[in-house]
Amino acid sequence: MLYQIYETQRSLMEPFSDMAQFTAKAYANPQSIFGRNPFAQRISAAFDLLHRLGKDYEKPEFGIRKIEADGVDIAIHERVAISKPFCELLRFKRFTDDPAMLAKLKDQPAVLIVAPLSGHYATLLRDTVKTMLKDHKVYITDWKNARLVPLSEGDFHLDDYVNYVQEFIRHLQGVHGNCHVVSVCQPTVPVLAAVSLMATRGELTPLSMTMMGGPIDARKSPTAVNNLAMTKSHSWFEKNVIYRVPNNFPGAGRRVYPGFLQYAGFVAMNPSNHARSHYDYFQDLIKGDGASTEAHRKFYDEYNAVLDMDANYYLQTIKVVFQDFSLVNGTWDVRNPQGQLERVRPQDIKTTALFSVEGELDDISGSGQTEAVHAICSGVVDSEQRHLVAEGAGHYGIFSGRRWREKVYPEVRKFILDHQPKASSPVKQAASPAVNADSAPPVRKPSAKKPAPPAKPIAAKATPAKPKAVATKPATPAAKPASKAKSPTSTRRAIASKAKSPASADPAA
């Protein structure tokens, strides 16, 4: 019933919000009769703020049209690689007419970024994607708003999330030979489950996993978010936050955790900060500070856009991650697409390098929650594990903003590159002036990696993973030919190098 009441109120307020926008523009125009009012600037600012407080925020676009790398402009084309009922796998294909840059781009690693399904859209990771596009072939999970998914598509469970991630990993492995996975916040748990299940079955696993600010073990340094999930019963959540989608949406009748309730929770965590931000926006409008007002609009256009989550997925996440701690206790069973239950065993992961990242000031995922991944992934050797604490960074700072670009990303980029097999042959120059930079994966060989120098991040605190304290990789012995390889790592790389040949790739842009 609450969802219907909210939607009715929103529909009634929409005309007033539109009128406020019109009035703000009328008083802001110096050529209009309203603009000649001596208080026109203040009146315009007040109505503009009123419009933004009352408007309905739609899903934003990534809007990444081009990037610049080494002084060369690279065109970006966003396309759907895989479409599922509750998610789309987006690929950001890169195009350039510079032969040298083309050769460089083709040899770069393929990365799957798994975005959170926890209120905001995947566009919250826009800065993450844009930054990584300079050095990687980037894919991202774009989760759909559950209220737009018809009931005929069925329900969505946490198990489905895990199965989706596995399917996406296999897709990248089929296209590029293998891939790296980066998970931000909530996805760290299902991503670890997905890779664990693949390892248990003996499948080819990703070359590396980077886990950033996620609740691997929510018992460590619990935050306000964790405490709410831990102190309330499963029935409380089902009775108080689960509602059915109103009839004016395609997903009418679906049980969801509504986006407006999630947004209310976000604001309730720091109400004074949001109030101050809106007041500053009002003052900037009066002063005519265009840069500050535009920055405010961009942030809140993203922050205020929220989606509904399927009730089954949300309730299962609460129970598995924050109440039963099934992952760290070793009691989590995931139902595969064939309907069979499989036990999640992180200790079976042996050929995937592991990098965890935490923010020093993270108030959503507490200190040590992400680092706990190293203790349960006991099959990964010490030299393949690393942990980083970004000094001065909060939750959002580890994947967006200046600290992400200057402190965290250089370490992530280095870790991925250290675990990327080297190309065995140079990329041929393309005849077409505009060429797809990501279409053909290079031929790879199971060569031994050179020892990496110790990491020296600036203004970031890189600490050894617990209980396995390692910051850099020691030298490894030279790899034997693929036909005689004995170690899991060399075997994995030999399979990856033969997974796809350049002849099967589409050379067209």
Phi, psi and omega in degrees: 000324182298322179298317179296320178296315179298315182294324176296315178298318180296320179295322180289326182280338185303315178298324179291323176296317178296321179294322178297320178296316178299316182295320179300318179291325180295316180284339179278344181274114182291344180276345181273163180294330179288329181290346180274354177295135181298339178256020185301318182298317180291319180295318178298318180296319180296315179291326176296316177296319178299319178298316183288331177287334185254350185285160175266124185266118179275170178297124180287167173261154172295317174064025178269103183263327179203159174227170177236130178224123181055037178078007181249131176283132180238122179282142181242129177241115180274127179216160180270118178277318179220136177243121177244163182305324184245005183199149171239136173269111182266140175241132177257092182281139184253139181228139177207152175255011178266114185301319181294316179293323178300314179299322179292316183294322182295336183266004184275156184291151173267131185233131172260115175266119178263110184278156180291146167248079187210040175119303182269161178283166180297341179297347175299337179263024181304314180295325177299311181297311184299320180291317184286339180297338180292334187230004186214157167273116194250132169237153178213147175278122180250096185286141184271154175289120186299333180289348179261001180260117182300153179299335180296341178279357179084184179272168178234122182247169175299326176299321178296322177302312180299317180293323176301312182299318178298317179298319180293320178298315179298325178297313179295323178295323179291327181276318188244006181089314173194181185205175172242152182238132175238122179243138185240118175069238187307321184293349182303324182289304179294330177294316177298321178296317181299312181292323178299315180295321177296319179294319180298323179283348183087016178283163174292125181257162180302156179294324179208157172235129174246119184246123188238117172054051182242157183273062177302313175229094185289354178286339182275127178045059184299138178262181178300323177296315180296317184298321178299315180292329184278330186269339179263145181282165178299320180293328179297314179297319182295326182277331190254338184235000181255125180220165180266143181293132178299167187288347183273012177237154180302328180270029183308132179093346180289137176281123184220162164265105190297146180296325182293330176288322176297318179297319178300323177292321178300313183293322183296339179290326180217064185296323182294322179296318179292319178298317178296320180297318179291323177295318177298323177298317177300314179295321179294324176296318179296319181284345182078027179280089185295322182296315181292318180295321179293322177297319178298314181299314182298317181295311185282338171298326178277313185293324183276350178274113183232160181235160175276144176249140176303136185299322181297315179298313183296312183294322177293322177298316177303313184290311186290316189272317191251351181241310180268342182049047189296327182294308183285338178274352179072030184241016186268122175248129181249135178273121181281172181301339178274000178088007182265143177274134179232134181281133177280119183232087179301335180293347179280347178288122182230334186247018178242120178291152189231126180229123178247144182228132176229150174266137182301325185250024182294120179255009178250312174246108189293166180300131178091346182293318179281323180299337181299344181298330183292327181290326183269344175266063186289344180282345178275126183296155184303321183292346181258013182238147178205150178227140181228132171250116180276111182294135177078001183262134172272199183296311182286336182291342181277350178226002180207144177096189186296317182294323175298312185290324187264330185252310188277310186302316179305325179286321177296315180301315181295318181297316179296316181296323179297336183247021177257122177300145180278148179290142182269346181214149180291153178279131181288147179290133181280149180277330182285142181292329178242113190236143175289120184282346187244007190285322186242118178285146178288156174288132185242151178231152182281064182275155178283144180272147175285151179295137180273139177292157179301138180289138178230070180293144180269127177061022176230145184256104179266114182245150179297148178291146178252133007269014183247102188272104178215138176244331181226166180268133173281168179294141178251152179293155181299140182286142175281165175305151186304324182293340182243009184296137180248329184281152177302322183294312181294323177298316179301317182288327177295319177296318181296323183290336182257002185293332181206135179259151180301333182295334181273351182278151178279114182281350183284148179285000000 
